[in-house]
Amino acid sequence: MNSFRALTFLLILSGMMLSCSGGDESPKALVNVLLIDAPAQWDSVIVEIQGVELDFVPNGRDGEVQKIFLPYEPGDKEVDISQLVGGVVLPVARTEMNLGLISGITLKLGTSNALYFDKKRYPLELPGGNTDYAHTLSVDLQSGLSYDLVVDFNLEKSIRMTSSTPLKFGFNPTISAFSGIERGELIGKISPAGLRPAIYAIHEKDSLSTHTNSAGNFLLRLQPGNYTVFIDPKDSRYSADTLFNMPVEGGKATDLETITLIKK
């Protein structure tokens, strides 16, 4: 099932849940918080997820910002977020909310963070002990609808090698956040699958990146527009490739099918 069919099913299911709920009869919306990843080249990256905090302004209360904490419920909060590629997402939280404006989201981390490379573990210390990483949003909740709030954890930008001998890494979490309703998808497959290249979608001065999963598949969630897609094989034996004017429409998936990288 592709992600848009899954979203349609979720909207239907959430509508049924809202119509059958008892107690507070005031209009509400269903909010799902999902975590995705723009991964780096490491074997795995383990991040401790405590939850998210939403900045919320209820209807009719302009200027009154409420802080709503939604915990990540599983007992094991250490998540291998480098696996969140090719359309895989981590459900972080789900809740019904009164109507109003979500104006921001903060990802709350713990301190048990680590990178694995060549079967060795390297601790990732948060700069200054800061565990909160925020991003602005503007999501106007309407009655009876379901909203996916997507937090994109960009490992490519978050992790830097600070020393090669001995090997050490710096960790400064970089996130972005958006509503899934406003985005379209750019999907495809890279051959050979074992390369694990980086894929960049470039629009004007902005760019987003991802890597492929073990099968060579990739997925980017993007604002509508035309994109230049640059594929960096990260292997000197293969040539990079560039695709121009790839269209992305809101609520739809553009399938680039299989892109074969050529040996030099």
Protein Blocks (a to p, Z undefined) as FASTA:
>chain_A
ZZklmmmmmmmmmmmmmmmpghjlbdcddddddddddddfbfbdcdddfbdcdddddehi
ahiacddddddfbfblcdcfklmgghiacdfbdcdddedddfbdcddddfbdcddeehia
cddddehhiabdcddddddddehiacdddddddfklmpccfbfbdcddddddddddddfk
lpccdddddddfklopaddddehjbccdddddfkopacddddeddddddddehpakbccd
ddehiacdehiacdekjaddddZZ
